[in-house]
């Protein structure tokens, strides 16, 4: 869900101010009707899906996995609809102009953007309220499973609607909204004082510099924000803490602290966040700690540590850079082909920007999802290797710990792979995730279990997969560097871009003045 929030903020960055075309619905009444009229529609659709899912659960031959897949698909479609609803607010109505026309709102940098996003935020909350009965039913089933496994365990309370909404707002909305609001507010502030900043710094592109610098600072220090937004506390000293500390020393993972991620015992998950060791935190949810043994916790921990030790976040940044260059190239090609006096078919600037937005969705929806799923399985392999370090004697036939000269250190420990698969299975059961439900970024739990167990018995396939991941990483480097070189050559070879570049990036730092740049 937080990805939808990020896309919503990017719409505000991307949408021209003022709009290049008049809104279809310029009157205030029609605008309010369209902007807020979506809320009862979303409520009705989500309530229908929830009621259908509840009826299906009570059927004599209910297929819980199929019911959950149906409900998750409907809620995903509705969450995407909230983003398209925001796009309609921006493009079809005078809602942004109405908000920015209120003097005291427009005077505070970023406040107008938050007000413009209010219907989008309200749509998400309406969707969550309508989803609560199904979510509560799923959690009750999970609690029954826990109670059956440990009959004497204390029965934990099921979250109430206020607690459920608080959890969703913290973990799905604020996780993206707080950093993006900081970035957007700094950008708006630089736009408001653009002339003063240019006069002071002698940099015409100062607003873009502020945007890039703020985004970099927020990205680096986001873990400090998130540990406050999410309810966390340090993991107390004990056997588990000492075992995880020892594992981090062995694999060379540095961090600031290991935190307990408080979710009212409703979330079985872990995370590692932070590029720099001094602002890097390892998070283990309370339900994970309560419902898994030490080996399984180490498996989940090792998976998250793998993302850091294998530098997946850095390669995601490379993908973002390469994707931006690809989209920029597509937009530039459309401009050269479909604008100007020699074009056979003319596209408006709004249509070209719309095509660029579609290209962004394709690059990230298909490309990023494909890369992310490969990296997730790569982190699974790393998690198995982490547990394999702790295992001295296998309970299953193992090519790594066979004890003879044929033992292969490149093999995955079969026992560690089986325990890792067991940890994945338990995460799925305790999270209410069907084993065969596809995931854009992670693949289905069932496919990951089959994959990791097959690699434990096939070192050739394991090595082949690791070569694939290396090729992906090399391709990201090559693509990014090649894209930068091509972009540099293209800008340098075209007089119009070359002159703009000279005016914006060279002239501010030189003493001479040139009439050549007077038009820019």
VEXDREN-2710 file (C-alpha; in Angstrom, 1 decimal):
% VEXDREN-2710
k/r/px/py/pz
1/UNK/0.0/0.0/0.0
2/UNK/2.8/2.4/0.8
3/UNK/3.9/2.2/-2.9
4/UNK/0.5/3.7/-3.8
5/UNK/1.2/6.6/-1.4
6/UNK/4.6/7.2/-3.1
7/UNK/2.9/7.2/-6.5
8/UNK/0.4/9.7/-5.2
9/UNK/3.2/12.1/-4.1
10/UNK/4.9/11.7/-7.5
11/UNK/1.7/12.8/-9.2
12/UNK/2.0/16.1/-7.3
13/UNK/5.6/16.5/-8.4
14/UNK/4.8/15.6/-12.0
15/UNK/1.6/17.5/-12.4
16/UNK/2.2/21.0/-14.0
17/UNK/1.4/24.0/-11.9
18/UNK/-0.6/25.8/-13.2
19/UNK/-2.2/23.1/-15.4
20/UNK/-1.7/23.4/-19.1
21/UNK/-5.3/22.6/-19.9
22/UNK/-8.5/23.9/-18.3
23/UNK/-10.1/21.3/-16.0
24/UNK/-13.3/19.7/-17.3
25/UNK/-15.1/20.5/-14.1
26/UNK/-14.3/24.0/-13.2
27/UNK/-17.2/24.8/-10.9
28/UNK/-16.8/24.4/-7.2
29/UNK/-19.8/22.3/-6.6
30/UNK/-18.9/19.8/-9.4
31/UNK/-15.4/19.7/-8.1
32/UNK/-16.4/18.8/-4.5
33/UNK/-18.9/16.3/-5.8
34/UNK/-16.2/14.4/-7.9
35/UNK/-13.4/14.7/-5.3
36/UNK/-15.4/13.5/-2.3
37/UNK/-18.0/11.5/-4.2
38/UNK/-15.5/8.7/-4.6
39/UNK/-15.5/7.8/-0.9
40/UNK/-19.0/6.2/-0.8
41/UNK/-18.2/4.3/-4.0
42/UNK/-15.0/2.9/-2.5
43/UNK/-16.9/2.1/0.7
44/UNK/-19.6/0.3/-1.2
45/UNK/-17.2/-1.8/-3.3
46/UNK/-15.0/-2.7/-0.3
47/UNK/-18.0/-3.6/1.8
48/UNK/-19.4/-5.8/-0.9
49/UNK/-16.1/-7.6/-1.2
50/UNK/-15.8/-8.1/2.5
51/UNK/-19.4/-9.4/2.8
52/UNK/-18.8/-11.8/0.0
53/UNK/-15.6/-13.0/1.5
54/UNK/-17.3/-13.5/4.9
55/UNK/-20.1/-15.5/3.3
56/UNK/-17.7/-17.7/1.4
57/UNK/-15.8/-18.4/4.6
58/UNK/-18.9/-19.8/6.3
59/UNK/-19.7/-22.1/3.3
60/UNK/-19.5/-25.8/4.1
61/UNK/-16.7/-26.5/1.6
62/UNK/-14.9/-23.1/1.9
63/UNK/-11.5/-22.8/0.3
64/UNK/-9.8/-20.3/2.5
65/UNK/-6.8/-19.7/0.2
66/UNK/-9.1/-18.9/-2.8
67/UNK/-11.3/-16.6/-0.6
68/UNK/-8.2/-14.7/0.6
69/UNK/-6.8/-14.4/-2.9
70/UNK/-10.1/-13.0/-4.2
71/UNK/-10.3/-10.5/-1.3
72/UNK/-6.7/-9.4/-1.7
73/UNK/-7.2/-8.9/-5.5
74/UNK/-10.3/-6.7/-4.9
75/UNK/-8.6/-4.6/-2.2
76/UNK/-5.6/-4.2/-4.5
77/UNK/-7.8/-3.0/-7.4
78/UNK/-9.5/-0.6/-5.0
79/UNK/-6.2/0.8/-3.7
80/UNK/-5.0/1.4/-7.3
81/UNK/-8.4/3.1/-7.9
82/UNK/-7.6/5.6/-5.2
83/UNK/-4.5/6.6/-7.1
84/UNK/-6.4/7.0/-10.3
85/UNK/-9.0/9.0/-8.3
86/UNK/-6.3/11.4/-7.3
87/UNK/-5.2/11.7/-10.9
88/UNK/-8.8/12.6/-11.8
89/UNK/-8.8/15.2/-9.1
90/UNK/-5.7/16.8/-10.5
91/UNK/-6.5/16.6/-14.2
92/UNK/-10.3/16.9/-14.4
93/UNK/-11.2/19.3/-11.7
94/UNK/-10.2/22.7/-10.2
95/UNK/-9.5/21.1/-6.8
96/UNK/-5.7/22.0/-6.8
97/UNK/-6.5/25.6/-7.7
98/UNK/-9.3/25.9/-5.1
99/UNK/-6.9/24.7/-2.4
100/UNK/-4.0/26.9/-3.4
101/UNK/-6.4/29.8/-3.7
102/UNK/-6.9/29.8/0.1
103/UNK/-4.3/32.3/1.2
104/UNK/-3.2/30.9/4.5
105/UNK/-2.9/27.3/3.1
106/UNK/-0.8/28.4/0.1
107/UNK/1.5/30.4/2.4
108/UNK/2.8/27.3/4.2
109/UNK/5.1/25.2/2.0
110/UNK/3.7/21.8/1.6
111/UNK/0.4/22.4/3.4
112/UNK/-1.5/22.9/0.2
113/UNK/-0.2/19.6/-1.1
114/UNK/-1.4/17.8/2.0
115/UNK/-4.8/19.3/1.7
116/UNK/-4.9/18.3/-2.0
117/UNK/-4.1/14.7/-0.9
118/UNK/-6.8/14.7/1.8
119/UNK/-9.4/12.9/-0.4
120/UNK/-6.8/10.3/-1.3
121/UNK/-5.9/9.7/2.3
122/UNK/-9.6/9.6/3.2
123/UNK/-10.1/7.0/0.4
124/UNK/-7.5/4.7/2.0
125/UNK/-9.0/5.1/5.5
126/UNK/-12.5/4.3/4.1
127/UNK/-11.0/1.2/2.4
128/UNK/-9.4/0.1/5.7
129/UNK/-12.6/0.6/7.7
130/UNK/-14.6/-1.5/5.2
131/UNK/-11.8/-4.2/5.3
132/UNK/-11.7/-4.5/9.1
133/UNK/-14.3/-7.3/9.5
134/UNK/-12.3/-9.6/7.1
135/UNK/-9.0/-8.6/8.7
136/UNK/-10.4/-9.3/12.1
137/UNK/-11.7/-12.7/11.0
138/UNK/-8.3/-13.6/9.5
139/UNK/-6.5/-12.6/12.8
140/UNK/-9.0/-14.7/14.8
141/UNK/-8.1/-17.7/12.7
142/UNK/-4.4/-17.0/13.2
143/UNK/-4.9/-16.8/17.0
144/UNK/-6.8/-20.1/17.0
145/UNK/-3.8/-21.7/15.2
146/UNK/-1.4/-20.3/17.7
147/UNK/-3.7/-21.5/20.6
148/UNK/-3.8/-25.0/19.1
149/UNK/0.0/-25.2/18.8
150/UNK/0.6/-23.9/22.3
151/UNK/-2.5/-24.8/24.4
152/UNK/-1.2/-23.2/27.6
153/UNK/-0.2/-19.9/26.0
154/UNK/-1.8/-16.6/27.0
155/UNK/-4.6/-15.7/24.6
156/UNK/-3.7/-12.3/23.0
157/UNK/-6.5/-9.8/22.3
158/UNK/-7.7/-9.3/18.7
159/UNK/-7.2/-5.7/17.6
160/UNK/-10.1/-3.4/17.7
161/UNK/-11.0/-1.0/14.9
162/UNK/-9.1/2.0/16.3
163/UNK/-6.1/-0.1/16.9
164/UNK/-6.3/-1.6/13.4
165/UNK/-6.6/1.8/11.8
166/UNK/-3.7/3.1/13.9
167/UNK/-1.6/0.2/12.7
168/UNK/-2.5/0.7/9.0
169/UNK/-1.9/4.5/9.2
170/UNK/1.5/4.0/10.8
171/UNK/2.7/1.1/8.6
172/UNK/1.0/1.8/5.2
173/UNK/0.5/5.6/5.1
174/UNK/3.0/7.4/7.4
175/UNK/5.9/5.2/6.3
176/UNK/5.8/7.0/2.9
177/UNK/3.9/10.2/3.6
178/UNK/6.3/11.6/6.3
179/UNK/9.5/11.4/4.2
180/UNK/7.7/12.4/1.0
181/UNK/6.1/15.4/2.7
182/UNK/9.5/16.6/3.9
183/UNK/10.9/16.4/0.4
184/UNK/7.9/18.0/-1.2
185/UNK/7.8/20.8/1.4
186/UNK/11.5/21.6/0.9
187/UNK/10.9/21.7/-2.9
188/UNK/7.9/24.0/-2.6
189/UNK/9.9/26.3/-0.2
190/UNK/12.7/26.5/-2.8
191/UNK/10.2/27.4/-5.5
192/UNK/8.7/30.1/-3.4
193/UNK/12.1/31.7/-2.8
194/UNK/13.6/30.8/-6.1
195/UNK/14.7/34.3/-7.1
196/UNK/16.4/34.9/-3.7
197/UNK/18.2/31.6/-3.8
198/UNK/19.4/32.1/-7.3
199/UNK/20.6/35.6/-6.5
200/UNK/22.4/34.2/-3.4
201/UNK/23.9/31.0/-4.8
202/UNK/24.1/32.1/-8.5
203/UNK/22.6/28.7/-9.5
204/UNK/19.6/28.9/-11.8
205/UNK/18.7/25.2/-11.0
206/UNK/18.7/25.8/-7.3
207/UNK/15.2/24.3/-6.8
208/UNK/16.3/21.0/-8.4
209/UNK/19.4/21.0/-6.2
210/UNK/17.3/21.5/-3.1
211/UNK/15.0/18.7/-4.2
212/UNK/17.9/16.3/-4.8
213/UNK/19.7/17.2/-1.6
214/UNK/16.6/16.9/0.5
215/UNK/15.7/13.6/-1.0
216/UNK/19.2/12.3/-0.3
217/UNK/19.2/13.5/3.3
218/UNK/15.7/12.1/4.0
219/UNK/16.6/8.8/2.4
220/UNK/19.8/8.4/4.5
221/UNK/18.1/9.4/7.8
222/UNK/14.7/7.8/7.1
223/UNK/15.4/4.9/9.5
224/UNK/15.5/7.4/12.4
225/UNK/12.1/8.6/11.4
226/UNK/10.6/5.2/10.9
227/UNK/11.7/3.9/14.3
228/UNK/9.7/6.8/15.8
229/UNK/6.7/6.3/13.4
230/UNK/6.6/2.6/14.1
231/UNK/6.4/1.5/17.8
232/UNK/9.8/0.0/18.6
233/UNK/12.0/-0.8/21.5
234/UNK/15.5/-2.3/21.8
235/UNK/15.6/-6.1/21.9
236/UNK/16.6/-7.0/25.5
237/UNK/19.8/-8.9/26.2
238/UNK/19.4/-12.7/26.2
239/UNK/20.3/-15.8/24.3
240/UNK/18.6/-14.6/21.1
241/UNK/20.1/-11.2/21.2
242/UNK/23.6/-12.6/21.7
243/UNK/23.1/-15.2/18.9
244/UNK/22.0/-12.5/16.5
245/UNK/24.9/-10.2/17.5
246/UNK/27.3/-13.1/17.0
247/UNK/25.9/-13.8/13.6
248/UNK/26.2/-10.1/12.5
249/UNK/29.9/-10.2/13.6
250/UNK/30.5/-13.3/11.5
251/UNK/28.9/-11.9/8.4
252/UNK/30.2/-8.4/8.8
253/UNK/26.9/-6.6/9.2
254/UNK/27.2/-3.4/11.2
255/UNK/24.1/-1.7/12.7
256/UNK/23.0/0.7/15.4
257/UNK/20.6/-1.5/17.2
258/UNK/18.2/-4.5/17.0
259/UNK/14.7/-3.4/17.8
260/UNK/11.4/-5.2/18.7
261/UNK/8.8/-4.1/16.2
262/UNK/5.5/-3.7/18.2
263/UNK/2.5/-4.6/16.1
264/UNK/0.0/-5.8/18.8
265/UNK/1.2/-9.3/17.9
266/UNK/-0.5/-9.1/14.5
267/UNK/2.5/-9.0/12.2
268/UNK/5.0/-11.8/11.6
269/UNK/7.8/-9.9/9.9
270/UNK/11.4/-8.5/10.1
271/UNK/13.3/-5.8/8.4
272/UNK/16.7/-4.2/8.1
273/UNK/16.7/-0.5/7.2
274/UNK/19.5/2.0/6.7
275/UNK/22.3/2.3/4.2
276/UNK/24.8/3.6/6.8
277/UNK/25.7/1.6/9.9
278/UNK/25.1/4.4/12.3
279/UNK/21.5/4.8/11.2
280/UNK/20.9/1.1/10.4
281/UNK/18.3/-0.8/12.5
282/UNK/17.3/-4.5/12.5
283/UNK/13.6/-4.9/13.3
284/UNK/11.9/-8.1/14.5
285/UNK/8.2/-8.0/15.1
286/UNK/6.7/-9.0/18.4
287/UNK/4.6/-11.8/16.8
288/UNK/7.7/-13.2/15.1
289/UNK/9.5/-13.4/18.4
290/UNK/6.5/-15.0/20.1
291/UNK/5.6/-17.6/17.5
292/UNK/9.0/-18.9/16.2
293/UNK/11.9/-20.7/17.6
294/UNK/15.5/-19.4/17.5
295/UNK/16.5/-21.2/14.3
296/UNK/13.5/-19.8/12.4
297/UNK/14.0/-16.3/13.7
298/UNK/17.6/-16.6/12.6
299/UNK/16.4/-17.6/9.1
300/UNK/14.2/-14.6/8.8
301/UNK/16.9/-12.4/10.2
302/UNK/19.4/-13.8/7.8
303/UNK/17.1/-13.1/4.9
304/UNK/16.9/-9.4/5.9
305/UNK/20.7/-9.3/6.5
306/UNK/21.2/-10.6/3.0
307/UNK/19.5/-7.6/1.5
308/UNK/22.2/-5.5/3.2
309/UNK/25.3/-7.7/2.7
310/UNK/24.4/-8.3/-1.0
311/UNK/23.8/-4.6/-1.5
312/UNK/20.3/-4.9/-2.9
313/UNK/19.3/-1.4/-1.9
314/UNK/22.2/0.1/-3.8
315/UNK/21.3/-1.8/-6.9
316/UNK/17.7/-0.7/-6.5
317/UNK/19.0/2.8/-6.6
318/UNK/20.9/1.9/-9.8
319/UNK/17.7/0.6/-11.2
320/UNK/16.0/3.9/-10.4
321/UNK/18.7/5.8/-12.2
322/UNK/18.7/3.6/-15.2
323/UNK/14.9/3.6/-15.3
324/UNK/14.9/7.4/-15.2
325/UNK/17.2/7.5/-18.2
326/UNK/15.1/5.1/-20.1
327/UNK/11.9/7.1/-19.5
328/UNK/13.7/10.4/-20.3
329/UNK/14.9/8.8/-23.6
330/UNK/11.3/7.7/-24.5
331/UNK/9.9/11.2/-23.7
332/UNK/12.7/12.9/-25.7
333/UNK/12.1/10.6/-28.7
334/UNK/8.4/11.4/-28.6
335/UNK/9.2/15.1/-28.5
336/UNK/11.5/14.9/-31.5
337/UNK/9.1/12.7/-33.5
338/UNK/5.7/14.3/-32.7
339/UNK/6.4/18.0/-32.1
340/UNK/7.6/20.8/-34.2
341/UNK/6.8/21.9/-37.7
342/UNK/8.1/18.8/-39.4
343/UNK/6.0/16.3/-37.5
344/UNK/3.4/14.4/-39.4
345/UNK/1.3/13.8/-36.3
346/UNK/1.5/16.3/-33.4
347/UNK/1.1/15.3/-29.8
348/UNK/0.5/17.9/-27.1
349/UNK/2.9/18.3/-24.2
350/UNK/0.3/16.9/-21.8
351/UNK/0.0/13.7/-24.0
352/UNK/3.8/13.3/-24.1
353/UNK/4.0/13.7/-20.3
354/UNK/1.2/11.2/-20.0
355/UNK/3.1/8.7/-22.2
356/UNK/6.1/9.3/-20.0
357/UNK/4.1/8.5/-16.9
358/UNK/2.9/5.3/-18.5
359/UNK/6.5/4.4/-19.3
360/UNK/7.3/4.9/-15.6
361/UNK/4.6/2.5/-14.7
362/UNK/5.8/-0.1/-17.2
363/UNK/9.5/0.2/-16.2
364/UNK/8.7/-0.1/-12.5
365/UNK/5.7/-2.4/-12.7
366/UNK/7.5/-5.0/-14.9
367/UNK/11.2/-4.3/-14.6
368/UNK/11.5/-3.5/-10.9
369/UNK/9.1/-6.3/-10.0
370/UNK/11.2/-8.8/-11.9
371/UNK/14.5/-7.7/-10.4
372/UNK/13.0/-7.5/-6.9
373/UNK/11.8/-11.1/-7.1
374/UNK/15.2/-12.3/-8.1
375/UNK/16.8/-10.4/-5.2
376/UNK/14.3/-11.8/-2.8
377/UNK/15.3/-15.3/-3.7
378/UNK/18.9/-14.3/-3.5
379/UNK/18.3/-13.1/0.1
380/UNK/16.6/-16.4/0.8
381/UNK/19.8/-18.2/-0.3
382/UNK/21.8/-15.9/2.0
383/UNK/19.4/-16.6/4.9
384/UNK/20.0/-20.4/4.5
385/UNK/23.8/-19.8/4.4
386/UNK/23.5/-17.8/7.7
387/UNK/21.7/-20.6/9.4
388/UNK/24.2/-23.1/7.9
389/UNK/27.0/-21.4/9.7
390/UNK/25.4/-22.3/13.1
391/UNK/24.7/-25.9/12.2
392/UNK/27.5/-28.3/13.0
393/UNK/25.7/-31.6/12.3
394/UNK/22.9/-32.1/9.8
395/UNK/19.8/-34.1/10.4
396/UNK/19.4/-34.7/6.6
397/UNK/21.8/-35.8/3.9
398/UNK/23.9/-32.7/3.1
399/UNK/26.5/-32.0/0.5
400/UNK/28.0/-29.2/2.7
401/UNK/28.4/-31.1/6.0
402/UNK/28.9/-34.6/4.7
403/UNK/32.1/-35.0/6.7
404/UNK/34.2/-36.5/3.9
405/UNK/36.5/-35.1/1.2
406/UNK/33.6/-34.7/-1.2
407/UNK/31.9/-32.0/0.9
408/UNK/31.3/-28.9/-1.1
409/UNK/31.4/-25.6/0.7
410/UNK/29.4/-24.0/-2.1
411/UNK/26.4/-26.2/-1.4
412/UNK/23.5/-25.1/0.7
413/UNK/23.0/-27.0/3.9
414/UNK/20.0/-29.3/3.4
415/UNK/18.9/-29.0/7.1
416/UNK/19.2/-25.2/7.0
417/UNK/17.2/-25.1/3.8
418/UNK/14.5/-27.2/5.4
419/UNK/14.3/-25.0/8.4
420/UNK/14.2/-21.9/6.2
421/UNK/11.3/-23.4/4.2
422/UNK/9.6/-24.1/7.5
423/UNK/10.1/-20.5/8.6
424/UNK/8.6/-19.3/5.3
425/UNK/5.6/-21.6/5.8
426/UNK/5.0/-20.4/9.3
427/UNK/5.2/-16.8/8.2
428/UNK/2.5/-17.5/5.6
429/UNK/0.3/-19.3/8.0
430/UNK/0.6/-16.8/10.8
431/UNK/0.2/-13.8/8.4
432/UNK/-2.9/-15.2/6.7
433/UNK/-1.1/-15.3/3.3
434/UNK/-2.1/-18.1/0.9
435/UNK/1.0/-20.1/-0.1
436/UNK/0.2/-19.8/-3.8
437/UNK/-0.8/-16.1/-3.8
438/UNK/1.5/-14.1/-6.3
439/UNK/3.4/-11.1/-5.0
440/UNK/4.8/-8.3/-7.2
441/UNK/8.0/-8.0/-5.3
442/UNK/8.4/-11.3/-3.4
443/UNK/6.9/-14.1/-5.5
444/UNK/4.5/-16.5/-3.7
445/UNK/5.6/-18.2/-0.5
446/UNK/5.0/-21.6/-2.1
447/UNK/7.3/-20.9/-5.0
448/UNK/10.0/-19.6/-2.7
449/UNK/9.8/-22.8/-0.6
450/UNK/10.1/-25.0/-3.6
451/UNK/12.9/-22.9/-5.0
452/UNK/15.1/-23.0/-1.8
453/UNK/14.6/-26.7/-1.2
454/UNK/15.5/-27.5/-4.8
455/UNK/18.7/-25.5/-4.6
456/UNK/19.8/-27.5/-1.5
457/UNK/20.0/-30.6/-3.5
458/UNK/21.4/-29.1/-6.8
459/UNK/24.6/-27.1/-6.5
460/UNK/24.7/-26.7/-10.3
461/UNK/21.3/-24.9/-10.3
462/UNK/22.4/-22.9/-7.3
463/UNK/25.6/-21.7/-9.1
464/UNK/23.5/-20.9/-12.2
465/UNK/21.1/-18.8/-10.2
466/UNK/23.9/-16.9/-8.5
467/UNK/25.4/-16.2/-12.0
468/UNK/22.0/-14.8/-13.0
469/UNK/22.0/-12.4/-10.1
470/UNK/25.6/-11.3/-10.9
471/UNK/24.5/-10.7/-14.5
472/UNK/21.6/-8.6/-13.3
473/UNK/23.9/-6.5/-11.2
474/UNK/26.4/-6.1/-14.0
475/UNK/23.6/-5.1/-16.4
476/UNK/22.4/-2.5/-13.9
477/UNK/25.9/-1.0/-13.8
478/UNK/26.4/-1.2/-17.6
479/UNK/22.9/0.2/-18.3
480/UNK/23.3/3.1/-15.9
481/UNK/26.8/4.1/-17.1
482/UNK/25.9/3.7/-20.7
483/UNK/22.7/5.7/-20.3
484/UNK/24.7/8.5/-18.7
485/UNK/27.2/8.5/-21.5
486/UNK/24.5/8.5/-24.2
487/UNK/22.7/11.3/-22.4
488/UNK/25.9/13.3/-22.1
489/UNK/26.7/12.8/-25.8
490/UNK/23.1/13.7/-26.8
491/UNK/23.1/16.9/-24.8
492/UNK/26.5/17.9/-26.0
493/UNK/25.6/17.2/-29.7
494/UNK/22.5/19.4/-29.8
495/UNK/23.0/23.2/-29.8
496/UNK/19.7/23.9/-28.0
497/UNK/20.5/21.6/-25.1
498/UNK/24.1/22.5/-25.0
499/UNK/23.3/26.2/-24.7
500/UNK/20.8/25.5/-21.9
501/UNK/23.4/23.3/-20.1
502/UNK/26.0/26.0/-20.4
503/UNK/23.7/28.7/-19.0
504/UNK/22.5/26.6/-16.1
505/UNK/25.6/24.7/-15.1
506/UNK/28.6/26.6/-16.3
507/UNK/27.7/30.3/-16.6
508/UNK/26.8/30.7/-12.8
509/UNK/30.4/29.7/-11.9
510/UNK/32.2/31.9/-14.5
511/UNK/32.8/35.6/-14.4
512/UNK/32.1/36.3/-18.0
513/UNK/28.7/37.2/-19.4
514/UNK/27.5/36.1/-22.8
515/UNK/24.6/37.6/-24.8
516/UNK/24.3/34.1/-26.3
517/UNK/22.4/32.9/-23.2
518/UNK/20.1/35.9/-22.9
519/UNK/17.1/34.0/-24.2
520/UNK/17.3/31.4/-21.5
END
